[in-house]
Amino acid sequence: MSLNRTNLPDDFPDYLRHSEDDTPVPTWPQVTRSAEAANAAMINHVSRIIVGDDNEQAAREVWHGWSGNHRRSFALMVDKIYNEGWLDSVGQIEGWPWDGGFFFRPHAIDDFTFAEVMSAKSGREGAYTECRMRNGLFAYLNRRSHKGWQRAWMENDEAMAALHVGIFESGMIEAHLDVFNSLYTNRAPRSDLVRIPALGSYNHKLFMLHRRWEQSRYGPLARTAANFYHIMQGRVPLSF
């Protein structure tokens, strides 16, 4: 039996049932935050990420060659990373964006490497957890599940549509959104957390939802840009 939106289980969440029909597609003025007046800084950011430099015309041509879903997904990633404060570190993307993610080359800022930027946002008081054994087995496995990632980070203060970022040996970087974040431990309800000495902490409630809907045959229907858009509304200042 093929999987579609008409034969989903009854407990499939309503907030993961969105489609193109109820979700907007951003325009160029919106993704560059230039709807009211030209935002030169954001135009340069978006152009750099699309074509590798500040050639707005070339970036526009690529942008308009993408499908509505690709434009939506790209804009969501830009909005999310911009809100997280490290859009300066994102260089040109590799290939096209996909639902809730893209590959990109790092963009060096003031001689700081991408890893140094992310490390500065991590740690006990940071909004990210580096996925390494030093931070517990659960954090380490969060990286090991992604083949080829040499270092990785996960948002720890967002339950849903959380950024997961990894660096490959080549220096290429992948960033994508997870619907359910099993490393949501910063400000999470204590009742949702499991803490095991030497193994670290994880969010058991979200881990089970992640396994049920993302790491299963339902993943392609859960991890869509349309769903991410509606999840992020009210959580992230969106451009569209």
Backbone as numpy.savetxt, mean C-alpha at the origin, in Angstrom:
# Nx Ny Nz CAx CAy CAz Cx Cy Cz
-16.43 -24.65 -10.24 -17.28 -23.46 -10.24 -16.39 -22.21 -10.24
-16.59 -21.32 -11.20 -15.79 -20.10 -11.25 -16.21 -19.17 -10.14
-15.24 -18.36 -9.71 -15.49 -17.45 -8.59 -15.89 -16.09 -9.12
-17.03 -15.59 -8.71 -17.46 -14.24 -9.07 -18.28 -13.67 -7.92
-18.76 -12.47 -8.11 -19.44 -11.78 -7.01 -20.85 -12.29 -6.76
-21.30 -13.21 -7.56 -22.65 -13.74 -7.35 -22.66 -15.03 -6.55
-21.47 -15.64 -6.35 -21.46 -16.89 -5.60 -20.48 -16.85 -4.43
-20.40 -15.68 -3.81 -19.55 -15.52 -2.64 -20.25 -16.07 -1.40
-19.49 -16.50 -0.41 -20.11 -16.97 0.83 -20.86 -15.85 1.53
-21.83 -16.19 2.33 -22.66 -15.20 3.00 -21.86 -14.28 3.92
-20.74 -14.78 4.47 -19.96 -13.95 5.40 -18.88 -13.13 4.71
-18.86 -13.15 3.37 -17.92 -12.28 2.67 -18.28 -10.84 2.98
-17.33 -10.03 3.51 -17.67 -8.68 3.98 -18.26 -7.78 2.89
-19.25 -7.01 3.26 -19.86 -6.08 2.31 -18.85 -5.06 1.81
-17.90 -4.65 2.67 -16.94 -3.63 2.26 -15.90 -4.17 1.28
-15.97 -5.46 0.94 -15.09 -6.03 -0.08 -15.87 -6.41 -1.33
-17.07 -5.86 -1.47 -17.92 -6.17 -2.61 -18.04 -5.00 -3.59
-17.16 -4.02 -3.50 -17.25 -2.85 -4.38 -16.73 -3.17 -5.79
-17.14 -2.35 -6.74 -16.76 -2.57 -8.13 -16.56 -1.24 -8.84
-16.30 -1.33 -10.14 -16.15 -0.12 -10.95 -17.41 0.73 -10.91
-18.54 0.10 -10.71 -19.82 0.81 -10.80 -20.03 1.82 -9.67
-19.42 1.59 -8.51 -19.65 2.49 -7.38 -18.37 3.17 -6.89
-17.36 3.23 -7.76 -16.06 3.76 -7.36 -15.54 4.73 -8.42
-15.13 5.95 -8.01 -14.67 6.93 -8.99 -13.28 6.62 -9.54
-12.98 7.23 -10.67 -11.65 7.18 -11.28 -11.05 8.58 -11.20
-9.84 8.73 -10.70 -9.26 10.07 -10.55 -8.87 10.70 -11.88
-8.91 12.02 -11.91 -8.42 12.78 -13.05 -6.98 13.21 -12.77
-6.31 13.71 -13.80 -4.95 14.22 -13.60 -4.92 15.38 -12.60
-5.83 16.38 -12.71 -5.83 17.45 -11.70 -6.04 16.93 -10.28
-6.80 15.85 -10.15 -7.02 15.31 -8.81 -5.79 14.61 -8.26
-5.20 13.71 -9.03 -4.05 12.96 -8.52 -2.87 13.88 -8.23
-2.79 15.01 -8.95 -1.71 15.98 -8.70 -2.15 17.07 -7.73
-3.34 16.93 -7.16 -3.90 17.90 -6.21 -3.86 19.32 -6.78
-4.29 19.40 -8.04 -4.27 20.68 -8.77 -5.66 21.08 -9.24
-6.69 20.56 -8.59 -8.06 20.86 -9.04 -8.39 22.34 -8.91
-7.90 22.98 -7.84 -8.18 24.40 -7.63 -7.12 25.28 -8.26
-5.87 24.89 -8.15 -4.75 25.62 -8.72 -3.59 24.64 -8.89
-2.72 24.92 -9.84 -1.61 24.01 -10.11 -0.74 23.83 -8.87
-0.52 22.59 -8.51 0.33 22.24 -7.37 1.65 21.73 -7.95
2.60 22.63 -8.12 3.85 22.29 -8.81 4.59 21.14 -8.14
4.62 21.16 -6.82 5.35 20.11 -6.10 4.74 18.74 -6.36
3.40 18.65 -6.29 2.76 17.35 -6.50 2.82 16.93 -7.96
2.71 17.90 -8.87 2.86 17.58 -10.29 4.23 16.97 -10.54
5.26 17.53 -9.93 6.62 16.99 -10.10 6.74 15.61 -9.48
6.13 15.40 -8.31 6.16 14.08 -7.68 5.54 13.03 -8.59
4.32 13.30 -9.03 3.58 12.33 -9.83 4.28 12.09 -11.16
4.78 13.15 -11.78 5.49 13.01 -13.07 6.75 12.17 -12.87
7.49 12.44 -11.81 8.72 11.67 -11.54 8.41 10.19 -11.36
7.34 9.90 -10.65 7.01 8.51 -10.38 6.55 7.80 -11.66
5.88 8.51 -12.54 5.38 7.88 -13.76 6.46 7.77 -14.83
7.24 8.84 -15.06 8.19 8.82 -16.19 9.65 9.04 -15.77
9.90 9.27 -14.49 11.28 9.37 -14.03 11.84 10.77 -13.95
11.07 11.78 -14.39 11.52 13.18 -14.29 10.29 14.07 -14.19
10.50 15.39 -14.32 9.38 16.32 -14.12 8.68 16.70 -15.42
8.75 15.83 -16.42 8.10 16.09 -17.70 6.61 15.79 -17.57
5.84 16.83 -17.25 4.42 16.64 -17.01 3.69 16.13 -18.24
4.02 16.64 -19.42 3.32 16.23 -20.62 3.52 14.74 -20.88
4.75 14.27 -20.73 5.02 12.85 -20.94 4.28 12.01 -19.91
4.23 12.49 -18.68 3.54 11.76 -17.62 2.04 11.71 -17.90
1.49 12.82 -18.37 0.06 12.84 -18.71 -0.26 11.81 -19.79
0.60 11.71 -20.77 0.36 10.76 -21.87 0.34 9.33 -21.36
1.26 9.01 -20.47 1.26 7.66 -19.89 0.00 7.47 -19.04
-0.30 8.46 -18.22 -1.47 8.40 -17.34 -2.74 8.12 -18.12
-2.94 8.83 -19.22 -4.17 8.67 -20.00 -4.17 7.37 -20.80
-3.01 6.70 -20.90 -2.96 5.40 -21.55 -3.33 4.25 -20.63
-3.42 4.54 -19.33 -3.79 3.51 -18.36 -5.32 3.36 -18.30
-5.75 2.20 -17.89 -7.18 1.99 -17.67 -7.62 2.77 -16.42
-8.92 2.91 -16.26 -9.42 3.60 -15.08 -8.98 2.93 -13.79
-8.95 1.62 -13.77 -8.55 0.91 -12.57 -7.08 1.12 -12.24
-6.22 1.17 -13.27 -4.80 1.43 -13.04 -4.60 2.84 -12.49
-5.34 3.80 -13.04 -5.23 5.17 -12.53 -5.72 5.26 -11.09
-6.79 4.57 -10.78 -7.31 4.57 -9.41 -6.28 3.97 -8.45
-5.73 2.85 -8.82 -4.77 2.17 -7.94 -3.52 3.03 -7.73
-3.02 3.63 -8.81 -1.85 4.49 -8.70 -2.14 5.66 -7.76
-3.28 6.31 -7.95 -3.63 7.47 -7.13 -3.75 7.08 -5.66
-4.33 5.93 -5.37 -4.45 5.48 -3.99 -3.09 5.27 -3.35
-2.16 4.70 -4.11 -0.81 4.50 -3.57 -0.12 5.84 -3.33
-0.26 6.76 -4.27 0.34 8.09 -4.11 -0.26 8.79 -2.89
-1.58 8.75 -2.76 -2.25 9.40 -1.63 -1.79 8.80 -0.30
-1.71 7.48 -0.28 -1.32 6.79 0.95 0.12 7.12 1.34
1.03 7.02 0.40 2.44 7.27 0.69 2.67 8.74 1.02
1.97 9.63 0.31 2.06 11.06 0.61 1.63 11.33 2.04
0.55 10.70 2.46 0.07 10.87 3.83 1.05 10.29 4.85
1.78 9.27 4.45 2.77 8.66 5.33 4.08 9.45 5.39
4.26 10.38 4.46 5.40 11.28 4.54 6.68 10.83 3.86
6.60 9.85 2.94 7.84 9.46 2.26 7.71 9.41 0.73
6.80 10.23 0.19 6.64 10.27 -1.26 7.91 10.75 -1.95
8.71 11.59 -1.28 9.97 12.06 -1.85 10.90 10.90 -2.20
10.75 9.78 -1.52 11.65 8.65 -1.70 11.23 7.70 -2.81
10.12 7.99 -3.45 9.61 7.12 -4.51 10.07 7.62 -5.87
10.85 6.79 -6.55 11.28 7.12 -7.90 10.35 6.51 -8.92
10.84 6.34 -10.14 9.99 5.88 -11.24 9.49 4.47 -11.01
8.22 4.26 -11.34 7.65 2.93 -11.22 8.17 2.04 -12.34
8.15 0.76 -12.08 8.54 -0.25 -13.06 7.26 -0.92 -13.56
7.00 -0.79 -14.86 5.78 -1.36 -15.40 4.56 -0.55 -15.00
3.43 -1.22 -14.96 2.16 -0.57 -14.60 1.81 -0.87 -13.16
1.04 0.00 -12.53 0.52 -0.33 -11.19 -0.47 -1.48 -11.30
-0.72 -2.15 -10.19 -1.76 -3.16 -10.14 -2.68 -2.82 -8.97
-3.68 -3.63 -8.73 -4.63 -3.34 -7.66 -3.92 -3.17 -6.33
-3.79 -1.92 -5.89 -3.21 -1.64 -4.59 -1.70 -1.82 -4.50
-0.96 -1.58 -5.58 0.48 -1.71 -5.47 1.23 -1.33 -6.73
2.55 -1.17 -6.60 3.44 -1.02 -7.75 4.89 -1.27 -7.34
5.73 -1.51 -8.35 7.17 -1.60 -8.17 7.77 -0.24 -8.52
8.85 0.14 -7.85 9.49 1.41 -8.17 10.97 1.41 -7.79
11.69 2.34 -8.37 13.08 2.58 -8.02 13.13 3.65 -6.94
14.07 3.56 -6.01 14.14 4.58 -4.97 14.61 5.92 -5.53
14.19 6.99 -4.88 14.62 8.34 -5.23 15.35 8.90 -4.02
16.66 9.06 -4.16 17.48 9.48 -3.02 17.19 10.93 -2.63
17.05 11.16 -1.34 16.81 12.49 -0.80 17.89 12.80 0.23
18.67 13.86 -0.01 19.70 14.30 0.94 20.63 13.15 1.33
20.95 12.30 0.35 21.89 11.20 0.54 21.40 10.10 1.47
20.12 10.14 1.88 19.57 9.07 2.68 19.10 7.95 1.75
19.44 6.71 2.08 18.94 5.59 1.30 17.48 5.34 1.65
16.81 4.58 0.79 15.41 4.27 1.07 15.28 3.51 2.38
16.20 2.57 2.61 16.15 1.79 3.85 16.31 2.69 5.07
17.15 3.69 4.96 17.34 4.61 6.09 16.08 5.44 6.34
15.41 5.83 5.28 14.15 6.58 5.44 13.12 5.72 6.17
12.98 4.47 5.74 11.99 3.60 6.36 12.39 3.23 7.79
13.67 3.04 8.01 14.12 2.71 9.36 13.85 3.84 10.33
13.96 5.08 9.83 13.69 6.23 10.69 12.21 6.29 11.10
11.36 5.66 10.32 9.93 5.64 10.63 9.53 4.39 11.41
10.51 3.58 11.76 10.25 2.32 12.44 10.74 2.38 13.89
10.65 1.25 14.56 11.10 1.20 15.95 9.96 1.32 16.93
10.31 1.42 18.20 9.31 1.40 19.26 8.27 2.50 19.13
8.69 3.69 18.70 7.75 4.81 18.60 7.32 5.07 17.16
7.78 4.27 16.22 7.48 4.52 14.82 6.17 3.92 14.36
5.78 4.29 13.15 4.52 3.81 12.58 4.72 2.57 11.72
5.96 2.07 11.64 6.27 0.88 10.87 7.04 -0.12 11.73
6.86 -1.38 11.42 7.64 -2.45 12.01 8.52 -3.05 10.93
9.83 -3.10 11.18 10.67 -3.78 10.21 10.48 -5.29 10.38
10.32 -5.95 9.25 9.99 -7.38 9.28 11.28 -8.20 9.35
11.81 -8.30 10.55 13.03 -9.08 10.78 12.91 -9.82 12.11
13.76 -10.83 12.27 13.67 -11.69 13.45 13.85 -10.92 14.74
14.64 -9.86 14.71 14.85 -9.06 15.91 13.53 -8.53 16.46
12.55 -8.35 15.59 11.23 -7.85 16.01 10.22 -8.97 16.23
10.71 -10.20 16.26 9.84 -11.33 16.54 9.58 -12.18 15.31
9.23 -13.43 15.55 8.98 -14.36 14.45 7.84 -13.90 13.56
6.80 -13.32 14.14 5.65 -12.91 13.35 6.04 -11.81 12.37
6.87 -10.87 12.81 7.35 -9.82 11.92 8.23 -10.41 10.82
9.10 -11.33 11.19 10.01 -11.96 10.23 9.22 -12.70 9.15
8.22 -13.46 9.54 7.43 -14.22 8.58 6.65 -13.30 7.65
6.39 -12.09 8.10 5.70 -11.11 7.26 6.54 -10.74 6.05
7.86 -10.85 6.18 8.75 -10.65 5.02 8.96 -11.94 4.25
9.16 -13.03 4.95 9.48 -14.29 4.30 8.39 -14.77 3.35
7.19 -14.30 3.55 6.10 -14.71 2.66 6.18 -14.04 1.30
7.12 -13.10 1.14 7.29 -12.40 -0.14 8.65 -12.78 -0.73
8.64 -13.61 -1.72 9.86 -14.13 -2.32 10.72 -13.00 -2.86
11.98 -13.00 -2.48 12.93 -12.04 -3.03 13.14 -10.79 -2.21
12.26 -10.52 -1.24 12.45 -9.33 -0.42 13.64 -9.54 0.53
14.58 -8.59 0.50 15.74 -8.64 1.37 15.49 -7.90 2.69
14.75 -6.83 2.62 14.31 -6.09 3.81 12.86 -5.68 3.58
12.12 -5.51 4.66 10.71 -5.17 4.51 10.20 -4.43 5.74
9.13 -3.68 5.53 8.47 -2.92 6.59 6.96 -3.04 6.42
6.26 -2.97 7.55 4.81 -3.02 7.54 4.28 -1.95 8.47
3.26 -1.24 8.04 2.60 -0.30 8.95 2.13 -1.04 10.19
2.27 -0.42 11.33 1.79 -1.06 12.56 0.66 -0.29 13.24
0.29 0.87 12.66 -0.75 1.68 13.29 -2.01 1.80 12.45
-2.16 0.92 11.48 -3.33 0.92 10.61 -3.83 -0.51 10.45
-5.11 -0.70 10.73 -5.67 -2.05 10.69 -5.93 -2.54 9.27
-6.39 -1.62 8.40 -6.80 -2.01 7.05 -6.19 -1.08 6.02
-6.01 -1.61 4.80 -5.34 -0.88 3.73 -4.01 -0.33 4.22
-3.23 -1.23 4.82 -1.93 -0.88 5.40 -0.82 -1.13 4.39
0.18 -0.26 4.39 1.30 -0.39 3.47 2.26 -1.49 3.90
2.64 -2.30 2.93 3.65 -3.33 3.10 4.71 -3.05 2.04
5.96 -2.91 2.47 7.02 -2.42 1.59 8.22 -3.36 1.67
8.78 -3.72 0.51 9.93 -4.60 0.52 10.96 -4.20 -0.52
12.24 -4.44 -0.20 13.35 -4.15 -1.10 13.93 -5.46 -1.63
14.08 -5.55 -2.94 14.71 -6.70 -3.56 16.23 -6.51 -3.62
16.95 -7.59 -3.86 18.41 -7.52 -3.94 18.86 -6.56 -5.03
18.08 -6.44 -6.10 18.42 -5.54 -7.20 18.28 -4.08 -6.84
17.65 -3.79 -5.71 17.36 -2.41 -5.33 15.96 -1.98 -5.68
15.27 -2.79 -6.50 13.87 -2.50 -6.81 13.05 -2.62 -5.53
11.99 -1.82 -5.45 11.13 -1.80 -4.27 9.70 -2.12 -4.68
9.03 -2.87 -3.85 7.61 -3.14 -4.03 6.84 -2.54 -2.86
5.77 -1.86 -3.15 4.87 -1.36 -2.11 3.46 -1.75 -2.49
2.74 -2.32 -1.54 1.36 -2.67 -1.81 0.54 -2.53 -0.53
-0.75 -2.56 -0.71 -1.68 -2.44 0.41 -2.19 -3.83 0.80
-2.24 -4.10 2.08 -2.89 -5.30 2.60 -4.25 -4.89 3.14
-5.26 -5.67 2.81 -6.59 -5.36 3.33 -6.59 -5.47 4.84
-6.12 -6.61 5.36 -6.09 -6.86 6.80 -4.65 -6.98 7.26
-4.29 -6.21 8.26 -2.89 -6.09 8.70 -2.66 -6.88 9.99
-2.00 -8.00 9.89 -1.75 -8.83 11.08 -0.69 -8.23 12.00
0.03 -7.20 11.53 1.00 -6.52 12.40 0.45 -5.20 12.94
-0.88 -5.05 12.91 -1.50 -3.88 13.53 -1.49 -4.10 15.04
-0.45 -3.57 15.67 -0.26 -3.73 17.12 -0.17 -2.39 17.84
0.07 -1.32 17.09 0.23 0.01 17.66 -1.14 0.65 17.79
-1.64 0.76 19.03 -2.95 1.32 19.35 -4.10 0.36 19.07
-3.79 -0.89 18.76 -4.85 -1.88 18.54 -5.46 -2.30 19.88
-6.72 -2.72 19.89 -7.33 -3.24 21.12 -6.51 -4.41 21.67
-6.24 -4.40 22.95 -5.43 -5.45 23.55 -6.05 -6.83 23.37
-7.36 -6.85 23.33 -8.05 -8.14 23.19 -7.79 -8.79 21.84
-7.34 -8.00 20.86 -7.08 -8.54 19.52 -5.65 -9.06 19.37
-4.78 -8.76 20.35 -3.36 -9.06 20.22 -2.98 -10.36 20.92
-2.00 -11.00 20.32 -1.37 -12.17 20.93 0.11 -11.83 21.10
0.61 -11.98 22.32 2.02 -11.72 22.61 2.63 -13.00 23.16
3.72 -13.44 22.52 4.41 -14.65 22.93 5.87 -14.30 23.13
6.42 -14.52 24.31 7.84 -14.21 24.57 8.74 -14.81 23.49
9.67 -13.98 23.01 10.66 -14.36 21.99 10.07 -14.46 20.58
8.75 -14.52 20.47 8.13 -14.62 19.15 7.48 -13.31 18.72
7.27 -12.41 19.68 6.70 -11.12 19.35 5.19 -11.07 19.45
4.62 -10.07 18.80 3.19 -9.83 18.87 2.57 -9.81 17.48
1.31 -10.16 17.42 0.56 -10.01 16.18 -0.91 -9.83 16.51
-1.65 -9.35 15.54 -3.07 -9.12 15.71 -3.82 -10.36 15.25
-4.29 -11.15 16.20 -4.91 -12.43 15.87 -6.19 -12.25 15.07
-6.99 -11.26 15.43 -8.25 -11.03 14.72 -8.00 -10.74 13.24
-7.06 -9.84 12.96 -6.79 -9.47 11.57 -6.03 -10.56 10.84
-5.20 -11.31 11.57 -4.50 -12.43 10.97 -5.50 -13.45 10.42
-6.53 -13.74 11.19 -7.52 -14.71 10.75 -8.32 -14.19 9.55
-8.63 -12.88 9.55 -9.32 -12.29 8.41 -8.43 -12.29 7.17
-7.14 -12.02 7.38 -6.18 -12.05 6.28 -6.13 -13.44 5.66
-6.05 -14.46 6.50 -6.01 -15.84 6.00 -7.31 -16.20 5.28
-8.41 -15.75 5.83 -9.72 -16.13 5.28 -9.98 -15.49 3.92
-9.68 -14.19 3.80 -10.10 -13.48 2.60 -8.97 -13.10 1.66
-7.75 -12.92 2.14 -6.65 -12.53 1.25 -5.78 -13.70 0.82
-5.49 -14.60 1.73 -4.64 -15.74 1.40 -5.50 -16.96 1.04
-6.47 -16.73 0.21 -7.38 -17.79 -0.20 -7.84 -17.49 -1.62
-8.71 -18.31 -2.12 -9.19 -18.10 -3.49 -10.00 -16.82 -3.62
-10.37 -16.20 -2.48 -11.13 -14.96 -2.53 -10.25 -13.73 -2.66
-8.92 -13.93 -2.58 -8.00 -12.81 -2.62 -8.20 -11.85 -3.78
-8.33 -12.35 -5.01 -8.51 -11.43 -6.15 -9.74 -10.55 -6.06
-10.78 -11.01 -5.34 -11.98 -10.19 -5.18 -11.90 -9.27 -3.98
-11.03 -9.61 -3.03 -10.86 -8.76 -1.85 -9.88 -7.63 -2.11
-8.77 -7.94 -2.76 -7.68 -6.97 -2.94 -7.85 -6.20 -4.25
-8.88 -5.40 -4.34 -9.10 -4.60 -5.54 -8.97 -3.12 -5.21
-8.62 -2.34 -6.21 -8.50 -0.91 -6.00 -9.84 -0.30 -5.61
-10.92 -0.86 -6.13 -12.26 -0.35 -5.76 -12.49 -0.55 -4.27
-12.18 -1.73 -3.75 -12.34 -1.97 -2.32 -11.41 -1.09 -1.49
-10.16 -0.97 -1.92 -9.22 -0.14 -1.18 -9.69 1.30 -1.11
-10.28 1.79 -2.20 -10.78 3.17 -2.19 -11.79 3.37 -1.08
-12.75 2.48 -0.98 -13.81 2.64 0.03 -13.29 2.39 1.44
-12.34 1.49 1.60 -11.73 1.27 2.91 -10.98 2.51 3.37
-10.28 3.16 2.44 -9.42 4.28 2.80 -10.19 5.58 3.02
-11.40 5.68 2.51 -12.19 6.89 2.74 -12.36 7.13 4.23
-12.03 8.33 4.65 -12.13 8.68 6.05 -10.91 8.30 6.87
-10.05 7.44 6.31 -8.82 7.05 7.00 -7.61 7.79 6.44
-7.65 8.08 5.15 -6.55 8.75 4.45 -7.14 9.90 3.64
-6.52 11.07 3.64 -7.01 12.18 2.80 -6.82 11.84 1.33
-7.89 11.46 0.66 -7.80 11.04 -0.73 -7.92 12.24 -1.66
-7.34 12.10 -2.83 -7.32 13.19 -3.81 -8.55 13.16 -4.71
-9.35 12.12 -4.61 -10.52 12.01 -5.52 -11.68 11.31 -4.81
